[in-house]
């Protein structure tokens, strides 16, 4: 009986080890969320249960849709998915998992980045291959504005919206500038020029500061009251996405070539920690309670992508989901 008990323990430990290696076991105590992950090549929106590392469904956007961004509505009832290959924003009903509507944005525009206004009224869409942005009214799901944001077909990299919902700041990486869009007039009213390959951008609502990344391996700080650069923080190699903590005290910056996240203390303007992730992190999103950061790692090759899970309080990687195929973005919503 003793020998049999030992064999059973060996088998159990072996199974657990294999599950951990394949990314099927979560760290103890991680709440149940629904992760909606865009897979660029497959065209799928993969649905994952965070409490068990378990894929529970897929929503196919269509062959060659190339979904690159996903944003949840404020009420968590629908998802907005930017399908670069189809030049559209698809609206997905979370409960039924059906595509409700496809909003066409114009041939060859390649939607790339999106941001909801704080009141949820507008969805501002930046295009990778077009000199215009698209502004969608979320009540009617109609395009109500196409402000000019670049002087040639260089496209945009990031979108941020001021806390009062009045203005959108849109980066144009290859023109080294940020366009400021008046969302009431639906037109560009100012341009901040002579920047260096500005990419992702976020606005911290309490401080009135914007933070944008560049491929010069730094995050620059922009005072949106004056539209002047007031500081810089050096981060990892090729920063390309920024997520703010729920209290606005720190910024999490994904570093594509460093395979890491730089954590910035925004008050002190210094690096608190650099956390190793999976290969080629491209985006991230907080859990609804702000406790966890889910980092999307694009990876290399079929099933080479992953999601790293970081505990925001202790600034430590506590888990990961493997075997994703070229993931680009994630939306995190409460489990139904």
HELIX and SHEET records of a PDB file:
HELIX    1   1 UNK A    2  UNK A   21  1                                  20    
HELIX    2   2 UNK A   84  UNK A   86  5                                   3    
HELIX    3   3 UNK A  173  UNK A  175  5                                   3    
SHEET    1   A 4 UNK A  54  UNK A  60  0                                        
SHEET    2   A 4 UNK A  44  UNK A  49 -1                                        
SHEET    3   A 4 UNK A  33  UNK A  39 -1                                        
SHEET    4   A 4 UNK A 327  UNK A 334 -1                                        
SHEET    1   B 4 UNK A  67  UNK A  72  0                                        
SHEET    2   B 4 UNK A  78  UNK A  83 -1                                        
SHEET    3   B 4 UNK A  88  UNK A  93 -1                                        
SHEET    4   B 4 UNK A  98  UNK A 104 -1                                        
SHEET    1   C 4 UNK A 111  UNK A 116  0                                        
SHEET    2   C 4 UNK A 122  UNK A 127 -1                                        
SHEET    3   C 4 UNK A 134  UNK A 137 -1                                        
SHEET    4   C 4 UNK A 142  UNK A 145 -1                                        
SHEET    1   D 4 UNK A 158  UNK A 161  0                                        
SHEET    2   D 4 UNK A 167  UNK A 172 -1                                        
SHEET    3   D 4 UNK A 177  UNK A 182 -1                                        
SHEET    4   D 4 UNK A 187  UNK A 192 -1                                        
SHEET    1   E 4 UNK A 198  UNK A 204  0                                        
SHEET    2   E 4 UNK A 209  UNK A 214 -1                                        
SHEET    3   E 4 UNK A 218  UNK A 223 -1                                        
SHEET    4   E 4 UNK A 228  UNK A 234 -1                                        
SHEET    1   F 4 UNK A 239  UNK A 244  0                                        
SHEET    2   F 4 UNK A 250  UNK A 255 -1                                        
SHEET    3   F 4 UNK A 260  UNK A 265 -1                                        
SHEET    4   F 4 UNK A 270  UNK A 276 -1                                        
SHEET    1   G 4 UNK A 281  UNK A 286  0                                        
SHEET    2   G 4 UNK A 292  UNK A 297 -1                                        
SHEET    3   G 4 UNK A 305  UNK A 311 -1                                        
SHEET    4   G 4 UNK A 316  UNK A 324 -1                                        
END                                                                             
